Amino acid sequence: MNKKIVTFTMSLKQSQFEVDRLETEAKKLGVEVNRSLYKDLTFNLENGKTKVLIREEEINGENTLGMWFRVAGTVSGKYTEGRNLAIRLLQNEVFAANHTGYLNWTRMGKISQHGLFLENNIPVVPTKIFYTKEQIQNPSVLRTSPLDERETFGDWEFPIIAKHEKGYQGKSVRKFESIKEVRKFVKRINEKNIGMFLWQKCLPTRWDLRIIVLDGKAIGAMKRSAVGDEFRSNFSLGGNVEAWNLSETDREIAEKVAKVCGLDYCGVDIMKDNDDNSFVLEVNRQCQFQGFEKSTGINVAKLVVEMFLKKK
């Protein structure tokens, strides 16, 4: 029996490029891809008779080469729990990419990432976190110099950046140019959500690096540059992408991030300051790779399939 790689997505459109590419490269290597939705999962939980099923067909070590999970986020969290349950029940039979990272962090938000990075001496952009509007509006944070009326956010010059800890593809990232803009934003959001934001020093560069790490090794990097008035550099938001010659320092940082997060496949985002110092923005454990393949010429999909073949 030929073993399959099972992919899980929320819908057929989600990660369509990545799953299409995986299917194409897997076929060349004689491997079938079983496209499944999280809602197709069911479980029979009984001592000695436990089963994980997709559309009533059991997943086991005899018919499954590996499992590749894409974003499973829902408000209820039911699919992230289902993903982790499948990993736990099959971990002695079926390799699941990023299994250690998923089991350690059901949802790996930006705040928990920063704690882990700092614990492991991985450089991060200077960041502040608050839990009340009063804390942000305190004169020690929103400061105006009595001498020249220069505005600062604590010790930082404006502009500053705020991002939601569960944001993705740059969609929650905001840039503020003044105290007035910060106050306007803080006023309109619910105070219970204040603690979900990271407030960060704005680095002067308008580009960052996406480094893909696969099976412990950084396979390459692309440079993403913001275009026009858009300050965010994400490819999905129209940022320009090009191949980047990865330095040994950034390679080591990216590989260390993947290791401490327990990730077999991930995208590590690094930003530079004007002195060429590197800061990790975040790690994405289900990163897309359309822009990466386009800019670097690296066949990510093939390397993913080869990782599963090596783990069997």
N, C-alpha and C positions, 0 to 999 in steps of 0.2 A: 504494500500500500504506500503510495506517495504521500508524504506528510505535507501539510499546508501551513502557510503563514496566515494567521487570522488577524485582520485589522478591525479596529473598533472606532466608529465615528458616531457623532450625534445624528447626522443626516447624511444622505448620499452626496450632498454638495460640500459638506465640511471636509477640508483637506483633500479635495478631489484631485488636485494636481499631484500631491504627494502619493496618494494611493494609486493613481493611474501609473505614475512612474515606477512605483514599487512592483506593480503587476507586470509592467512591460519588462523590467529587468529580471524579475523572478522567472518569467516564462522562458527567457533566454537560458537560464540556468536550470531549467527543468523543474521549477517549483511553482505550485499553484497558490494563488492568493484568494482567500475566502473573505470577501467584503461583508462585514457584519455591522449592525447597528447596536448600540448599547441596549436598546429596548428589546433586542432579540434574545438577550441573555435570560436564562432561568436557572434555578438551583434546586437540587434535591439534597437536603441536609439530613443525613441519618448515619449514625455510627456504622462504619463498615460498608455503607452503600451510598456515600456522598457522590454526587455527580454535578458537573458544570455542563450546561447544554446551550447550544445556539439553535434556535428554531427546531427544538426537540432532538437535535443530534448531539451526542456527547463529545466533549473536547477531552482528549487524553493524550498521553505520550505516544500512542500507537498511530494516531492520525494527525497530530499537530506538531509542527516544527517549532513554532513560536507564536507569541502574541505581541502585536504592535498597537499600542493605545494612543489615540489622538485626544484632544481636549474633551474632558468628560464633565465639565462644570454645569451644574444646575443649582437653582436656589435651594432645593431640598437636599442636594448632595447625594441623592440616591445612586447615581451612576458612578460617582467616585468610590462610594462604598462597595458597589457591585464589582468595579474593576479590582479593588483590593481584595475582595473576597475570592474572586477567580484566581488572582495571583497566589494567595495563601493556600488555596485548596490544590493548586496544580504545581506548586513550586518544586516538588520533587520529580515532576514528569515533563513539564513544558517550560522552556525559557521564555520569560516575559521581559522585554526591553525596559530598562529603568525600574525593575522590580524593587530594588532596595530603596531607591528614592521615593517611590510611591508608598511603600509600607511605612517609611519613616515620616513622610509628610503627605497626608491625604490631599491637602491643598497647599502648595508651596508658594505662598504670597511673597511679595517683595520685602515685607517687614521681617518675616522669619528668615528669608535669605540673607538680609543684612546682618542679623544676629549670628548666623552661621559663618558668614564671611569674616566678620570681625573676630570671632572665636578662633579662626584659623589664619589670622594675619593676612587676609586677602584685602587689597586696597579698595575702598569704596569712596564715592563722592560724599563730602561732608553733608550730613543729613540731620534734620530735626523732626521730632514727632510730638504732637500735642494731643490733648484729649478734651480740651474745652476751648470755646471761643475766647474766653477771658485770657487764657494763657497766650494765645496768638496776639491778641490786641494789647497785651501788656507793653508799657513804654520801653521795657528793656528789649523787646523783640521788634516792634514797629517803632523805629527811632528816627527822630528828625533833629539834626544838629542845630543848636541855638545860634551857632556862629554863621553858618552858610546855608542853613536849611537843607542840607544834603540828607537824603533819605537812605536808611539802611534797614536790613532785616537781621537784627542782632548785629553781628560783626561783618555781615556780608553786604556787598554792594548789590543794588538792583541791576539787572533783572534777577529774579529767582524762579525756581521750578517747583511745581507741586504735581505729584502723581498719585493716583489711587493704587493701593497695594494689590488690588486684583485686576488692574488694568492690563490690556494686551494691545499689541500692534500700535503702541503710541497713542491710542484713542483717549486715554484719561490724562495725558500729560498737558499741563498748562504752564504758560510763562507769564509772570507778572512784572510789570515795569515800574510799579509805584506802590506806595502804601495804600492809596485810594483803591487801586485794583484789588489788592489783597482783602481790604475791608469789604468791598462789594461782594467778592466771592464768598467770604466767610459768613456774611450776613444771610446769603440765600441758601446755604446748605444746612441740613439738620445737624444739630450739635452731636447727636449720637454717631454721626459719620465722620466727625473731625479726626478721630483716632485711626481712620483708615487711610489717611494721607501721609505721604512722605514729603517734607519740604526740603529742597536741596539747593546747594550753591550752584549757580549756573556757570558751567565751564564755557570759555570763550569760543571753542572750536564748534563748527557746525557739521561735524561728521563723527561717526563712530565706527567700530569694527564689529562684525558678526563672525565669530569663530565657531565652527562646528567641530565638536569632539565626539568621536565614535569609537567605542570599545577602548576608551582610555587614551586615545591619541587624537591630537588636533590634526584634522585632515586638510585644513586650509582656512583662509579668511577672505572676506570681502569688505571693502570700505563702502559705507553708506553715507551719502552727502545730502543735506537739505537743499531744496530747490526754491528759488524765489523768496517770497515772504514766509514760507513755511519753515519753522525752526526745527521741526522733527525730521529725522533722516530715514524713517522706516520705508522700505521698498513698497509696502502696501499703501503708503501715503504719497507715493510719487517720488521718493528719494532716488537719486542716481546711485548705481552700484557699479563697482569695478573690483577687479582682483587686487589683492593686497599681499605684499611680501611679508609674511609673518615673522616677527622678531623672536628670538629665543626666549626673551623675557615674557612676552605676551603668550607664547606657546605654553610656557610653564604655568602661568597664571590660569589660563583656560583649562588646562589638564588638571590642575589642582582643584579648581571649582567643580569639575565633573566628578572627581574622586571623592571630595568631602560631601557632595550631595548624593552620592551613590547612583550616578547616572551613566548608562551605557551609551545614550544618544542625547545630545543637547546642543543648544546654541548659546554661546557665552558672548554677551555684549560688553565691549570695552570702549571707554572714551578717554581721550587724551586732553591734557591741558597744554598751554603754550610752551611748557618746558619738557614736553614729551613724557610726562609722568602718566602712568596708566591707572584707570579706575574702573572697577567692574560695576556696570549699571545693574545687570540682572542676569539670571540664567533662565532659559526657556527649555523645558524638558520635552516639549512637543513641537519644536521649531519647524516652521515651513522652510522649504529650500529652493523654491523656484528662482528667486533672485540670485541665490548662491550658485546654483548650477549654471545659470545664464552668465554670470560675471566671471566665474573661475574656471568653467569647463570641467569641474570635478563631478564625476558621476556618483552623487550621494546615494541614490536609490540602489545602485549595484552594491555599494559598500554596505548598506543596511542589510541587503539580502545575504551577502557573504558573511556578515556577523552572525546571522541566524544559522547559517549552514555550519559555521565553526562551533557553535554552541550545542549542536545536536549530539 
